[in-house]
Amino acid sequence: MGIALWIAGTIALMAAGAGVTFVLASLIPQDVLQHAQANGRFAGLSADSHDEITGKPVKAAASRLAHLRSQAG
């Protein structure tokens, strides 16, 4: 019975979190969202954002992985 209660509680907590997220997203006025988008508050989603994606290129990461595998075995 204990594990069933934990599972039910976890599902209820997740549902409550999803519901609160929906309510908060529904309550934010459209002009606030537009102002935030214009000022770059959405991590590069504004129309004038020219930021490049940062991080290692895929082939550099793959060559590093191959190098580590050759060292390991």
MARLUM-952226 format. One record per residue (C-alpha): residue number from 1; x, y negated, z; residue in one letter. Coordinates in Angstrom, 2 decimals. Layout:
seq:xx:yy:zz:type
NUM:X:Y:Z:a
...
This chain:
seq:xx:yy:zz:type
1:0.00:0.00:0.00:m
2:2.91:-2.35:0.71:g
3:4.33:-2.31:-2.82:i
4:0.88:-2.89:-4.36:a
5:0.48:-5.97:-2.16:l
6:3.88:-7.31:-3.28:w
7:2.99:-6.75:-6.94:i
8:-0.40:-8.42:-6.56:a
9:1.17:-11.34:-4.72:g
10:3.82:-11.74:-7.41:t
11:1.23:-11.74:-10.18:i
12:-0.89:-14.27:-8.27:a
13:2.13:-16.51:-7.70:l
14:3.05:-16.42:-11.38:m
15:-0.53:-17.20:-12.39:a
16:-0.63:-20.12:-9.95:a
17:2.63:-21.47:-11.37:g
18:1.33:-21.24:-14.91:a
19:-1.88:-22.98:-13.89:g
20:-0.06:-25.82:-12.14:v
21:2.21:-26.27:-15.16:t
22:-0.82:-26.48:-17.46:f
23:-2.57:-28.99:-15.20:v
24:0.53:-31.19:-14.92:l
25:1.09:-31.11:-18.68:a
26:-2.56:-31.99:-19.25:s
27:-2.48:-34.93:-16.83:l
28:0.54:-36.73:-18.35:i
29:-0.79:-39.58:-20.50:p
30:0.13:-39.63:-24.20:q
31:1.82:-43.05:-23.97:d
32:4.17:-41.74:-21.29:v
33:5.12:-38.82:-23.54:l
34:5.73:-41.16:-26.48:q
35:7.87:-43.48:-24.34:h
36:9.89:-40.53:-23.05:a
37:10.40:-39.23:-26.58:q
38:11.53:-42.64:-27.81:a
39:14.08:-42.89:-25.00:n
40:15.50:-39.40:-25.55:g
41:14.10:-37.74:-22.45:r
42:13.36:-34.51:-24.32:f
43:16.91:-33.30:-24.97:a
44:17.34:-34.40:-28.55:g
45:13.76:-34.14:-29.74:l
46:13.45:-37.79:-30.69:s
47:13.47:-38.69:-34.38:a
48:16.64:-40.78:-34.14:d
49:18.71:-38.22:-32.26:s
50:21.82:-37.09:-34.14:h
51:23.40:-34.94:-31.45:d
52:25.15:-31.80:-32.60:e
53:24.73:-28.50:-30.86:i
54:27.68:-27.97:-28.57:t
55:29.45:-24.73:-27.86:g
56:31.74:-22.30:-29.55:k
57:31.06:-21.17:-33.10:p
58:29.76:-17.64:-33.40:v
59:32.83:-16.31:-35.21:k
60:35.15:-17.77:-32.56:a
61:33.20:-15.99:-29.85:a
62:33.24:-12.76:-31.87:a
63:37.01:-12.93:-32.41:s
64:37.50:-13.55:-28.69:r
65:35.36:-10.50:-27.93:l
66:37.37:-8.39:-30.38:a
67:40.59:-9.60:-28.75:h
68:39.31:-8.64:-25.29:l
69:38.23:-5.20:-26.54:r
70:41.66:-4.55:-28.02:s
71:43.27:-5.44:-24.71:q
72:40.90:-3.20:-22.75:a
73:41.39:-0.06:-24.68:g
